[in-house]
């Protein structure tokens, strides 16, 4: 397999990722890994207007979530998903620097059809924030404290929910998640989100393939923004599909249970041997990752 594209760096100029979030007030943990959850719907037509976006979301979420339509002055449409505010903003330009196309690399889900991403000419940017009550100055205050990893997961899932709805826009061809260095076809993305409480491939880049004529490998990108190291397995006898599924299961367990795997652990994965964890430099990303090897 070739080298992997790298996730976007955390946004520091967005609400919810400023200096107030750099340290956990409860534990003192450095939260520099946190970033604003963002996904981008790619379209092969001019950007939809705020009315089209707002009407679609109001129809899909009727009775479930409150939708605050955009205006001519402020075209961003807001959706309140429980205690998370999700904002969808149409932009009449493609994603810069060919980034969305690069993020299709080594993703089997495209099955050779990834060139369609090059045809996109507009986007709808979807971002999420947890905001506190509005004060006398008209500005939101601090939200109620929530474990930072749980907060991130809630916001990422809220983004995925609204993004999946927006793939129903005419001309939607793909969804790009820069923080995961992954771009997925619009239809499969929607199906993943609709069919799974934790749609791992829509949240994290998971790439599996043949490493040699007889062995497979799998590695992730984007777990860092959930406060976890990325993971990989190398030189495993067997088909890439089985490795892919096993890695998705491990990530789902970690995110869903709040577990953060540490170096030196033995992970039971249902095979004849546990997998031992160690910090190593990935041959695919060049980054420090948690490598899983049979114990």
C-alpha positions as CSV (number, residue, x, y, z in Angstrom):
1,X,0.0,0.0,0.0
2,X,1.1,3.5,-0.7
3,X,1.7,6.3,1.9
4,X,-1.5,7.7,3.4
5,X,-2.8,11.3,3.1
6,X,-2.6,13.1,6.4
7,X,-5.5,14.6,8.3
8,X,-6.1,18.3,8.5
9,X,-4.5,20.1,11.4
10,X,-6.9,21.1,14.2
11,X,-8.7,24.4,13.6
12,X,-7.8,27.0,16.2
13,X,-9.9,29.9,14.9
14,X,-13.3,28.2,15.3
15,X,-15.8,28.4,18.2
16,X,-15.2,25.6,20.6
17,X,-11.5,25.2,19.9
18,X,-10.1,28.3,21.4
19,X,-7.8,28.7,24.4
20,X,-10.5,28.0,26.9
21,X,-10.5,24.3,25.7
22,X,-6.7,23.8,25.8
23,X,-6.8,22.3,29.3
24,X,-9.4,20.1,30.9
25,X,-10.6,21.9,34.0
26,X,-11.5,18.7,35.7
27,X,-8.2,16.7,35.1
28,X,-5.7,19.3,33.9
29,X,-5.2,17.2,30.7
30,X,-3.7,19.0,27.7
31,X,-6.5,19.1,25.2
32,X,-4.5,20.4,22.2
33,X,-5.8,17.3,20.3
34,X,-9.3,18.8,20.2
35,X,-10.6,20.4,17.1
36,X,-13.8,21.6,15.6
37,X,-15.7,18.6,14.0
38,X,-16.2,19.3,10.3
39,X,-17.4,17.4,7.3
40,X,-18.0,18.7,3.7
41,X,-20.6,17.6,1.3
42,X,-19.3,17.8,-2.3
43,X,-21.6,18.7,-5.2
44,X,-21.2,18.6,-8.9
45,X,-23.4,21.7,-9.4
46,X,-23.5,25.3,-8.2
47,X,-23.9,25.6,-4.4
48,X,-27.5,25.3,-3.1
49,X,-29.0,28.4,-1.6
50,X,-29.8,28.6,2.1
51,X,-33.5,28.1,1.4
52,X,-32.8,24.8,-0.3
53,X,-30.5,23.6,2.5
54,X,-33.0,24.8,5.2
55,X,-36.0,23.2,3.6
56,X,-34.3,19.9,3.1
57,X,-33.1,19.7,6.7
58,X,-36.5,20.9,8.0
59,X,-38.2,18.1,6.1
60,X,-35.8,15.4,7.1
61,X,-35.6,16.4,10.8
62,X,-39.3,17.4,11.3
63,X,-40.3,16.3,14.8
64,X,-36.7,15.3,15.7
65,X,-34.4,18.3,15.7
66,X,-35.0,22.1,15.6
67,X,-33.8,23.7,12.4
68,X,-32.9,27.4,12.3
69,X,-32.9,28.5,8.6
70,X,-30.2,30.7,7.1
71,X,-30.9,34.2,5.6
72,X,-29.6,36.2,2.8
73,X,-27.3,38.0,5.2
74,X,-26.2,34.8,7.0
75,X,-26.7,31.8,4.8
76,X,-25.7,29.3,7.5
77,X,-28.5,26.9,8.6
78,X,-28.4,25.7,12.2
79,X,-29.6,22.4,13.5
80,X,-29.9,21.6,17.3
81,X,-29.0,18.0,17.8
82,X,-29.6,17.5,21.5
83,X,-27.0,19.8,23.2
84,X,-24.9,20.3,20.0
85,X,-25.3,23.1,17.5
86,X,-24.6,22.0,14.0
87,X,-24.1,24.7,11.3
88,X,-24.3,24.0,7.5
89,X,-22.9,26.6,5.2
90,X,-23.0,26.4,1.4
91,X,-19.9,27.6,-0.5
92,X,-19.8,28.0,-4.3
93,X,-16.3,26.8,-4.8
94,X,-14.4,23.4,-4.7
95,X,-12.3,22.2,-1.8
96,X,-8.9,23.8,-2.2
97,X,-5.7,22.1,-3.4
98,X,-7.2,18.8,-4.5
99,X,-7.5,17.8,-0.9
100,X,-10.8,16.0,-1.3
101,X,-9.5,13.9,-4.1
102,X,-6.3,12.9,-2.3
103,X,-8.4,11.6,0.6
104,X,-9.9,8.9,-1.6
105,X,-6.5,7.1,-1.8
106,X,-6.4,3.5,-0.7
107,X,-10.1,3.4,0.2
108,X,-11.6,0.2,-1.2
109,X,-15.2,1.6,-1.0
110,X,-14.6,3.6,-4.2
111,X,-13.9,0.5,-6.2
112,X,-12.1,2.6,-8.9
113,X,-14.8,5.3,-9.1
114,X,-13.0,8.0,-7.1
115,X,-12.4,10.3,-10.2
116,X,-15.9,11.6,-9.7
117,X,-14.6,13.7,-6.8
118,X,-12.7,15.8,-9.3
119,X,-16.0,16.9,-10.8
120,X,-17.2,18.7,-7.7
121,X,-17.5,22.5,-8.0
122,X,-19.3,23.5,-4.7
123,X,-19.6,22.3,-1.1
124,X,-21.7,22.5,2.0
125,X,-19.5,22.8,5.1
126,X,-20.9,21.2,8.2
127,X,-19.5,22.0,11.7
128,X,-20.5,21.4,15.3
129,X,-20.1,23.2,18.6
130,X,-21.4,22.9,22.1
131,X,-22.4,26.3,23.3
132,X,-23.6,27.5,26.7
133,X,-26.6,29.7,27.6
134,X,-26.7,33.1,25.9
135,X,-25.7,35.8,28.4
136,X,-26.9,39.4,28.7
137,X,-24.4,40.4,26.0
138,X,-26.1,38.2,23.5
139,X,-23.1,35.8,23.3
140,X,-23.2,32.1,24.4
141,X,-21.3,31.3,27.6
142,X,-19.5,28.2,28.7
143,X,-21.3,24.9,28.1
144,X,-21.8,22.5,30.9
145,X,-18.7,20.4,31.5
146,X,-18.6,17.2,29.7
147,X,-15.7,14.7,29.4
148,X,-13.7,16.0,26.4
149,X,-13.7,12.7,24.5
150,X,-17.4,12.2,25.0
151,X,-18.0,15.8,23.9
152,X,-15.9,15.2,20.8
153,X,-17.8,12.0,20.0
154,X,-21.2,13.7,20.5
155,X,-20.2,16.6,18.2
156,X,-18.7,14.3,15.5
157,X,-21.9,12.1,15.5
158,X,-24.1,15.3,15.2
159,X,-22.0,16.4,12.2
160,X,-22.4,13.0,10.6
161,X,-26.2,13.0,11.2
162,X,-26.6,16.4,9.5
163,X,-24.1,15.6,6.8
164,X,-25.8,12.4,5.9
165,X,-29.1,14.3,5.5
166,X,-27.4,16.8,3.2
167,X,-26.3,14.0,0.8
168,X,-29.9,14.0,-0.3
169,X,-29.2,17.3,-2.1
170,X,-29.3,17.0,-5.8
171,X,-25.8,16.7,-7.2
172,X,-24.2,15.5,-3.9
173,X,-21.4,13.1,-4.9
174,X,-19.2,12.6,-1.9
175,X,-18.4,13.6,1.7
176,X,-14.9,14.7,2.7
177,X,-13.8,14.6,6.3
178,X,-10.5,16.4,6.5
179,X,-9.8,15.5,10.1
180,X,-9.9,11.8,9.1
181,X,-8.1,12.3,5.8
182,X,-11.0,10.4,4.1
183,X,-13.5,11.1,1.3
184,X,-16.4,8.7,0.8
185,X,-19.1,8.4,-1.8
186,X,-22.3,10.2,-0.8
187,X,-24.6,7.2,-0.9
188,X,-22.4,4.8,1.1
189,X,-21.6,7.6,3.6
190,X,-25.4,8.1,4.2
191,X,-25.9,4.3,4.6
192,X,-23.1,4.0,7.1
193,X,-24.5,6.8,9.3
194,X,-28.1,5.6,9.0
195,X,-27.3,2.0,9.7
196,X,-24.8,2.2,12.6
197,X,-24.8,4.0,16.0
198,X,-21.1,4.4,15.6
199,X,-20.4,4.6,11.9
200,X,-16.6,4.2,12.2
201,X,-15.6,4.6,8.5
202,X,-17.6,7.9,8.4
203,X,-15.6,9.2,11.4
204,X,-12.1,7.7,11.0
205,X,-10.0,6.8,8.0
206,X,-9.6,3.0,7.9
207,X,-7.4,1.7,5.0
208,X,-6.7,-2.0,4.5
209,X,-4.9,-3.8,1.6
210,X,-2.2,-6.2,0.6
211,X,1.2,-5.5,2.0
212,X,2.9,-8.3,0.1
213,X,1.8,-11.2,-2.0
214,X,0.8,-13.1,1.1
215,X,0.2,-10.6,3.8
216,X,-2.2,-7.7,4.5
217,X,-2.1,-4.6,6.6
218,X,-4.6,-2.0,8.0
219,X,-4.1,1.5,9.4
220,X,-6.1,4.4,10.6
221,X,-6.1,8.2,10.3
222,X,-8.0,10.7,12.4
223,X,-8.2,9.0,15.7
224,X,-6.1,11.8,17.2
225,X,-9.0,14.2,17.1
226,X,-10.8,11.8,19.5
227,X,-7.9,11.9,21.9
228,X,-6.5,8.5,20.9
229,X,-3.5,7.4,18.9
230,X,-4.0,6.0,15.4
231,X,-3.5,2.2,15.1
232,X,-2.1,-0.2,12.6
233,X,-1.4,-3.9,11.9
234,X,1.3,-5.0,9.6
235,X,2.2,-8.3,7.8
236,X,-0.9,-10.2,8.7
237,X,-1.6,-13.5,6.9
238,X,-5.2,-13.2,5.6
239,X,-7.5,-11.1,3.6
240,X,-7.6,-7.3,4.0
241,X,-11.4,-7.4,4.5
242,X,-11.1,-9.3,7.7
243,X,-8.5,-6.9,9.0
244,X,-10.6,-3.9,8.1
245,X,-13.6,-5.3,10.0
246,X,-11.6,-6.1,13.0
247,X,-10.0,-2.6,13.1
248,X,-13.5,-1.0,12.8
249,X,-14.7,-3.2,15.7
250,X,-11.8,-2.1,17.9
251,X,-12.4,1.6,17.1
252,X,-16.1,1.2,17.8
253,X,-15.4,-0.4,21.1
254,X,-12.9,2.3,22.0
255,X,-15.1,5.2,21.1
256,X,-18.3,3.7,22.5
257,X,-16.9,2.6,25.8
258,X,-14.6,5.6,26.3
259,X,-11.6,3.3,26.4
260,X,-8.2,4.7,25.4
261,X,-5.8,1.9,24.5
262,X,-2.4,2.3,26.0
263,X,1.1,0.9,25.0
264,X,1.8,-2.4,26.6
265,X,-1.8,-3.6,26.7
266,X,-2.9,-7.0,25.5
267,X,-6.1,-6.8,23.5
268,X,-8.4,-9.8,23.1
269,X,-9.8,-9.8,19.6
270,X,-11.2,-13.3,19.4
271,X,-8.1,-14.9,17.8
272,X,-5.8,-17.5,19.1
273,X,-3.5,-14.8,20.5
274,X,-4.1,-11.4,22.1
275,X,-2.7,-8.4,20.3
276,X,0.1,-6.5,22.1
277,X,0.2,-2.7,21.7
278,X,3.3,-0.6,21.3
279,X,4.2,2.9,20.1
280,X,5.9,2.7,16.7
281,X,6.5,5.0,13.7
282,X,4.1,4.0,10.9
283,X,5.6,3.2,7.5
284,X,2.4,4.6,5.9
285,X,2.0,8.0,7.7
286,X,5.4,8.6,9.3
287,X,3.5,9.3,12.5
288,X,3.7,7.7,16.0
289,X,0.9,5.2,16.1
290,X,-0.2,2.3,18.3
291,X,0.9,-0.9,16.5
292,X,-0.9,-4.1,17.3
293,X,1.2,-7.3,17.0
294,X,0.4,-10.9,18.1
295,X,1.5,-11.6,21.6
